[in-house]
Protein backbone atom coordinates (compact mmCIF):
# COMPACT_ATOMS: atom_id res chain seq x y z
CA UNK A 1 0.00 0.00 0.00
CA UNK A 2 1.46 3.40 -1.05
CA UNK A 3 1.97 6.05 1.60
CA UNK A 4 -0.44 9.01 1.26
CA UNK A 5 0.99 11.97 -0.75
CA UNK A 6 1.93 15.02 1.32
CA UNK A 7 1.53 18.72 0.33
CA UNK A 8 2.99 21.89 1.80
CA UNK A 9 0.82 24.64 3.33
CA UNK A 10 2.34 27.63 5.04
CA UNK A 11 5.61 25.78 5.44
CA UNK A 12 4.02 22.75 7.14
CA UNK A 13 3.67 19.24 5.73
CA UNK A 14 0.09 17.94 5.83
CA UNK A 15 -1.89 14.96 4.48
CA UNK A 16 -4.47 15.59 1.76
CA UNK A 17 -8.07 15.72 2.92
CA UNK A 18 -8.93 12.21 1.73
CA UNK A 19 -6.02 10.65 3.56
CA UNK A 20 -6.81 12.73 6.63
CA UNK A 21 -10.40 11.47 6.60
CA UNK A 22 -9.25 7.86 6.32
CA UNK A 23 -6.82 8.32 9.20
CA UNK A 24 -9.55 9.78 11.46
CA UNK A 25 -11.87 6.94 10.52
CA UNK A 26 -9.26 4.36 11.50
CA UNK A 27 -8.61 6.07 14.82
CA UNK A 28 -12.29 6.42 15.73
CA UNK A 29 -13.29 2.89 14.76
CA UNK A 30 -14.22 0.81 17.83
CA UNK A 31 -11.65 -1.87 18.67
CA UNK A 32 -12.59 -5.41 17.81
CA UNK A 33 -13.59 -7.15 21.07
CA UNK A 34 -11.26 -9.97 22.04
CA UNK A 35 -12.88 -13.33 22.67
CA UNK A 36 -12.87 -14.29 26.38
CA UNK A 37 -9.94 -16.33 27.53
CA UNK A 38 -10.45 -20.00 28.23
CA UNK A 39 -10.05 -19.74 32.00
CA UNK A 40 -12.46 -16.79 32.07
CA UNK A 41 -14.98 -18.97 30.27
CA UNK A 42 -14.44 -21.65 32.90
CA UNK A 43 -15.12 -19.14 35.69
CA UNK A 44 -18.28 -17.92 33.97
CA UNK A 45 -19.55 -21.48 33.49
CA UNK A 46 -18.87 -22.38 37.13
CA UNK A 47 -20.62 -19.28 38.45
CA UNK A 48 -23.56 -19.74 36.10
CA UNK A 49 -24.18 -23.09 37.80
CA UNK A 50 -23.90 -21.55 41.29
CA UNK A 51 -20.96 -23.73 42.30
CA UNK A 52 -19.04 -22.63 45.38
CA UNK A 53 -16.07 -20.31 45.25
CA UNK A 54 -13.82 -23.13 46.32
CA UNK A 55 -14.98 -25.22 43.38
CA UNK A 56 -14.38 -22.21 41.13
CA UNK A 57 -10.78 -21.80 42.31
CA UNK A 58 -10.07 -25.55 42.28
CA UNK A 59 -11.39 -26.13 38.75
CA UNK A 60 -9.49 -23.17 37.32
CA UNK A 61 -6.29 -24.30 39.04
CA UNK A 62 -6.53 -27.89 37.77
CA UNK A 63 -7.29 -26.81 34.20
CA UNK A 64 -4.37 -24.37 34.23
CA UNK A 65 -2.04 -27.13 35.46
CA UNK A 66 -3.31 -29.48 32.74
CA UNK A 67 -2.57 -26.94 30.01
CA UNK A 68 0.88 -26.08 31.40
CA UNK A 69 1.71 -29.77 31.82
CA UNK A 70 1.29 -30.23 28.07
CA UNK A 71 3.28 -27.17 27.03
CA UNK A 72 0.34 -24.73 26.78
CA UNK A 73 -1.44 -26.75 24.11
CA UNK A 74 -5.13 -26.00 23.73
CA UNK A 75 -7.39 -28.69 25.28
CA UNK A 76 -9.12 -29.16 21.92
CA UNK A 77 -5.82 -30.41 20.52
CA UNK A 78 -5.58 -33.11 23.19
CA UNK A 79 -7.47 -36.25 23.98
CA UNK A 80 -7.52 -39.39 26.09
CA UNK A 81 -3.73 -40.08 25.99
CA UNK A 82 -2.87 -36.60 27.26
CA UNK A 83 -5.52 -36.70 29.97
CA UNK A 84 -4.43 -40.14 31.16
CA UNK A 85 -0.77 -39.08 31.18
CA UNK A 86 -1.64 -36.02 33.27
CA UNK A 87 -3.66 -37.97 35.84
CA UNK A 88 -0.96 -40.64 36.06
CA UNK A 89 1.63 -37.93 36.68
CA UNK A 90 -0.44 -36.60 39.58
CA UNK A 91 -0.58 -40.04 41.19
CA UNK A 92 2.98 -41.23 40.49
CA UNK A 93 5.09 -38.07 40.57
CA UNK A 94 2.82 -35.79 42.59
CA UNK A 95 1.84 -38.59 44.99
CA UNK A 96 -1.58 -36.99 45.46
CA UNK A 97 -4.47 -38.66 47.25
CA UNK A 98 -7.19 -40.45 45.30
CA UNK A 99 -9.70 -37.72 46.16
CA UNK A 100 -7.35 -35.05 44.78
CA UNK A 101 -6.85 -37.00 41.56
CA UNK A 102 -10.61 -37.39 41.18
CA UNK A 103 -11.12 -33.67 41.71
CA UNK A 104 -8.68 -32.96 38.86
CA UNK A 105 -10.62 -35.37 36.65
CA UNK A 106 -13.92 -33.67 37.54
CA UNK A 107 -12.43 -30.30 36.58
CA UNK A 108 -11.36 -31.62 33.17
CA UNK A 109 -14.73 -33.28 32.61
CA UNK A 110 -16.33 -29.92 33.30
CA UNK A 111 -13.93 -28.20 30.88
CA UNK A 112 -14.65 -30.48 27.93
CA UNK A 113 -18.37 -31.02 28.44
CA UNK A 114 -19.66 -27.76 29.90
CA UNK A 115 -17.21 -25.13 28.67
CA UNK A 116 -15.95 -26.43 25.33
CA UNK A 117 -19.23 -28.32 24.73
CA UNK A 118 -17.42 -31.23 23.17
CA UNK A 119 -18.72 -34.73 22.64
CA UNK A 120 -15.93 -36.67 24.27
CA UNK A 121 -17.07 -40.28 24.73
CA UNK A 122 -13.52 -41.28 25.59
CA UNK A 123 -13.91 -39.45 28.91
CA UNK A 124 -16.39 -42.10 30.01
CA UNK A 125 -13.59 -44.68 29.83
CA UNK A 126 -11.26 -42.75 32.14
CA UNK A 127 -11.14 -44.68 35.40
CA UNK A 128 -11.47 -42.72 38.61
CA UNK A 129 -8.99 -43.46 41.36
CA UNK A 130 -10.38 -45.73 44.06
CA UNK A 131 -10.65 -43.88 47.35
CA UNK A 132 -9.50 -45.94 50.34
CA UNK A 133 -11.93 -46.38 53.19
CA UNK A 134 -10.63 -44.53 56.25
CA UNK A 135 -12.18 -44.50 59.69
CA UNK A 136 -12.62 -40.97 61.07
CA UNK A 137 -10.67 -39.76 64.08
CA UNK A 138 -13.10 -39.47 67.00
CA UNK A 139 -12.55 -37.94 70.41
CA UNK A 140 -14.11 -39.33 73.57
CA UNK A 141 -16.40 -37.08 75.54
CA UNK A 142 -13.66 -36.43 78.10
CA UNK A 143 -11.23 -35.52 75.32
CA UNK A 144 -13.73 -33.11 73.77
CA UNK A 145 -14.22 -31.49 77.19
CA UNK A 146 -10.45 -31.19 77.65
CA UNK A 147 -10.03 -29.51 74.25
CA UNK A 148 -12.88 -27.05 74.79
CA UNK A 149 -11.50 -26.05 78.18
CA UNK A 150 -8.28 -24.91 76.49
CA UNK A 151 -10.14 -22.50 74.18
CA UNK A 152 -11.16 -18.91 74.82
CA UNK A 153 -13.32 -16.26 73.17
CA UNK A 154 -14.78 -16.63 69.68
CA UNK A 155 -12.80 -19.78 68.77
CA UNK A 156 -14.29 -21.47 71.84
CA UNK A 157 -17.84 -20.55 70.83
CA UNK A 158 -17.25 -21.80 67.30
CA UNK A 159 -15.66 -25.04 68.50
CA UNK A 160 -18.65 -25.74 70.74
CA UNK A 161 -20.92 -25.30 67.71
CA UNK A 162 -18.74 -27.63 65.63
CA UNK A 163 -19.18 -30.31 68.29
CA UNK A 164 -22.63 -29.44 69.61
CA UNK A 165 -24.30 -28.85 66.24
CA UNK A 166 -22.19 -30.98 63.90
CA UNK A 167 -21.29 -28.03 61.70
CA UNK A 168 -18.51 -27.98 59.15
CA UNK A 169 -16.00 -25.24 59.87
CA UNK A 170 -16.98 -23.07 56.90
CA UNK A 171 -20.68 -23.53 57.69
CA UNK A 172 -20.00 -22.23 61.19
CA UNK A 173 -17.95 -19.26 59.95
CA UNK A 174 -20.69 -18.29 57.48
CA UNK A 175 -23.54 -18.25 59.99
CA UNK A 176 -25.63 -15.07 59.86
CA UNK A 177 -27.64 -13.55 62.67
CA UNK A 178 -30.94 -14.59 61.10
CA UNK A 179 -29.83 -18.24 61.06
CA UNK A 180 -29.79 -18.56 64.86
CA UNK A 181 -33.19 -19.44 66.34
CA UNK A 182 -32.98 -19.21 70.12
CA UNK A 183 -36.70 -19.87 70.56
CA UNK A 184 -36.50 -23.30 68.93
CA UNK A 185 -32.89 -24.05 69.87
CA UNK A 186 -31.93 -24.64 66.29
CA UNK A 187 -29.56 -23.40 63.63
CA UNK A 188 -30.40 -23.11 59.95
CA UNK A 189 -27.40 -23.94 57.77
CA UNK A 190 -27.73 -22.06 54.48
CA UNK A 191 -26.12 -23.34 51.27
CA UNK A 192 -24.08 -26.04 52.97
CA UNK A 193 -22.09 -28.65 51.10
CA UNK A 194 -23.86 -29.40 47.84
CA UNK A 195 -25.66 -26.03 48.11
CA UNK A 196 -28.24 -27.56 50.47
CA UNK A 197 -30.04 -25.96 53.42
CA UNK A 198 -30.64 -27.94 56.59
CA UNK A 199 -31.60 -27.49 60.22
CA UNK A 200 -29.52 -28.69 63.15
CA UNK A 201 -29.62 -28.34 66.91
CA UNK A 202 -28.38 -25.32 68.88
CA UNK A 203 -26.72 -26.45 72.14
CA UNK A 204 -28.61 -24.88 75.01
CA UNK A 205 -25.40 -24.89 77.05
CA UNK A 206 -24.10 -21.91 75.06
CA UNK A 207 -27.36 -20.10 74.34
CA UNK A 208 -26.72 -17.40 76.96
CA UNK A 209 -23.06 -17.02 75.99
CA UNK A 210 -23.93 -16.84 72.28
CA UNK A 211 -26.62 -14.21 72.98
CA UNK A 212 -24.06 -12.09 74.85
CA UNK A 213 -21.66 -12.48 71.96
CA UNK A 214 -24.32 -11.24 69.54
CA UNK A 215 -24.95 -8.21 71.76
CA UNK A 216 -21.28 -7.28 71.37
CA UNK A 217 -21.42 -7.85 67.62
CA UNK A 218 -24.58 -5.68 67.42
CA UNK A 219 -22.84 -2.76 69.16
CA UNK A 220 -19.91 -3.12 66.78
CA UNK A 221 -22.28 -3.13 63.80
CA UNK A 222 -24.04 0.01 65.04
CA UNK A 223 -20.66 1.73 65.32
CA UNK A 224 -19.76 0.59 61.81
CA UNK A 225 -22.98 2.13 60.49
CA UNK A 226 -22.18 5.45 62.10
CA UNK A 227 -18.77 5.37 60.44
CA UNK A 228 -20.25 4.83 56.98
CA UNK A 229 -19.50 1.10 56.91
CA UNK A 230 -21.60 -1.80 58.18
CA UNK A 231 -21.97 -3.59 54.85
CA UNK A 232 -21.74 -7.34 54.40
CA UNK A 233 -21.55 -9.54 51.33
CA UNK A 234 -24.90 -10.99 50.26
CA UNK A 235 -25.40 -14.29 48.42
CA UNK A 236 -25.94 -14.27 44.69
CA UNK A 237 -28.22 -11.49 43.36
CA UNK A 238 -29.83 -10.46 46.64
CA UNK A 239 -27.80 -7.25 46.68
CA UNK A 240 -29.54 -6.12 43.48
CA UNK A 241 -32.96 -7.24 44.67
CA UNK A 242 -32.59 -5.64 48.12
CA UNK A 243 -30.02 -2.81 47.77
CA UNK A 244 -29.95 -1.94 51.49
CA UNK A 245 -30.10 -5.46 52.91
CA UNK A 246 -26.31 -5.58 53.15
CA UNK A 247 -26.42 -3.17 56.11
CA UNK A 248 -29.30 -4.85 57.96
CA UNK A 249 -28.59 -6.58 61.25
CA UNK A 250 -30.20 -9.86 60.22
CA UNK A 251 -27.69 -10.39 57.40
CA UNK A 252 -24.55 -9.74 59.47
CA UNK A 253 -22.08 -12.51 60.24
CA UNK A 254 -22.38 -14.11 63.67
CA UNK A 255 -18.58 -14.25 63.80
CA UNK A 256 -17.32 -11.17 61.94
CA UNK A 257 -13.71 -10.37 61.17
CA UNK A 258 -11.88 -7.70 63.14
CA UNK A 259 -11.04 -5.54 60.11
CA UNK A 260 -12.84 -3.83 57.23
CA UNK A 261 -12.21 -4.36 53.57
CA UNK A 262 -13.36 -2.27 50.62
CA UNK A 263 -15.27 -4.12 47.91
CA UNK A 264 -13.69 -3.32 44.54
CA UNK A 265 -17.00 -3.38 42.64
CA UNK A 266 -19.30 -1.41 44.96
CA UNK A 267 -16.78 0.54 47.05
CA UNK A 268 -18.61 -0.57 50.19
CA UNK A 269 -16.71 -0.92 53.46
CA UNK A 270 -17.50 -4.43 54.57
CA UNK A 271 -16.57 -7.00 57.17
CA UNK A 272 -15.89 -10.56 56.14
CA UNK A 273 -16.57 -13.46 58.49
CA UNK A 274 -13.77 -14.63 60.76
CA UNK A 275 -11.25 -16.61 58.73
CA UNK A 276 -11.30 -20.36 59.25
CA UNK A 277 -7.56 -20.47 59.93
CA UNK A 278 -8.08 -18.57 63.22
CA UNK A 279 -10.19 -21.43 64.60
CA UNK A 280 -7.99 -24.11 63.05
CA UNK A 281 -4.91 -22.76 64.82
CA UNK A 282 -6.76 -22.38 68.11
CA UNK A 283 -8.08 -25.97 68.03
CA UNK A 284 -4.67 -27.35 67.05
CA UNK A 285 -3.07 -25.59 70.01
CA UNK A 286 -5.88 -26.74 72.32
CA UNK A 287 -5.40 -30.38 71.33
CA UNK A 288 -1.68 -30.09 72.04
CA UNK A 289 -2.19 -28.37 75.39
CA UNK A 290 -4.78 -30.97 76.39
CA UNK A 291 -2.16 -33.68 75.83
CA UNK A 292 -4.30 -35.63 73.36
CA UNK A 293 -2.13 -37.86 71.12
CA UNK A 294 -4.74 -38.10 68.35
CA UNK A 295 -4.46 -36.05 65.14
CA UNK A 296 -7.58 -34.05 65.92
CA UNK A 297 -8.79 -31.06 63.89
CA UNK A 298 -11.90 -28.90 63.69
CA UNK A 299 -13.57 -31.58 61.57
CA UNK A 300 -12.85 -34.14 64.30
CA UNK A 301 -15.39 -32.29 66.46
CA UNK A 302 -18.03 -32.90 63.79
CA UNK A 303 -17.06 -36.60 63.67
CA UNK A 304 -17.38 -36.75 67.44
CA UNK A 305 -20.84 -35.12 67.29
CA UNK A 306 -22.13 -37.87 65.00
CA UNK A 307 -20.46 -40.67 66.92
CA UNK A 308 -21.73 -39.57 70.32
CA UNK A 309 -25.29 -39.19 69.01
CA UNK A 310 -25.19 -42.77 67.73
CA UNK A 311 -23.78 -43.92 71.06
CA UNK A 312 -26.84 -42.31 72.64
CA UNK A 313 -29.03 -44.52 70.40
CA UNK A 314 -30.18 -41.70 68.12
CA UNK A 315 -31.73 -42.86 64.85
CA UNK A 316 -29.15 -42.91 62.07
CA UNK A 317 -31.55 -41.17 59.68
CA UNK A 318 -31.86 -38.29 62.15
CA UNK A 319 -28.08 -38.07 62.41
CA UNK A 320 -27.88 -38.10 58.61
CA UNK A 321 -30.23 -35.11 58.41
CA UNK A 322 -28.36 -33.19 61.10
CA UNK A 323 -25.05 -33.73 59.29
CA UNK A 324 -26.46 -32.93 55.86
CA UNK A 325 -25.30 -36.17 54.25
CA UNK A 326 -26.86 -36.96 50.90
CA UNK A 327 -26.50 -40.72 51.36
CA UNK A 328 -26.99 -42.63 54.60
CA UNK A 329 -23.99 -44.80 53.70
CA UNK A 330 -21.80 -41.79 54.46
CA UNK A 331 -23.28 -41.61 57.95
CA UNK A 332 -22.88 -45.35 58.46
CA UNK A 333 -19.11 -44.96 58.81
CA UNK A 334 -19.67 -43.62 62.33
CA UNK A 335 -21.22 -46.87 63.50
CA UNK A 336 -17.73 -48.37 63.88
CA UNK A 337 -17.52 -46.98 67.41
CA UNK A 338 -20.75 -48.53 68.69
CA UNK A 339 -20.70 -51.50 70.98
CA UNK A 340 -21.32 -53.83 68.06
CA UNK A 341 -19.00 -55.65 65.72
CA UNK A 342 -15.30 -55.65 66.71
CA UNK A 343 -15.91 -53.21 69.57
CA UNK A 344 -18.38 -55.61 71.16
CA UNK A 345 -16.11 -58.67 70.95
CA UNK A 346 -14.09 -59.67 73.98
CA UNK A 347 -10.53 -60.62 73.10
CA UNK A 348 -9.57 -64.21 73.95
CA UNK A 349 -6.41 -62.84 75.55
CA UNK A 350 -8.59 -61.23 78.23
CA UNK A 351 -9.62 -64.70 79.40
CA UNK A 352 -6.05 -65.73 80.14
CA UNK A 353 -4.19 -65.33 83.40
CA UNK A 354 -0.96 -63.89 82.02
Helices and strands as residue ranges (DSSP letters): E 6-9, E 12-15, H 17-28, H 38-48, H 53-69, G 75-77, H 80-92, H 98-110, I 111-115, G 121-125, H 141-149, H 153-165, H 169-173, G 177-179, E 180-181, E 186-189, E 198-201, G 204-206, H 207-226, H 238-241, G 245-247, G 249-251, E 256-262, E 269-273, H 276-289, H 298-311, H 316-323, H 328-331, G 332-337, G 341-344, G 348-351
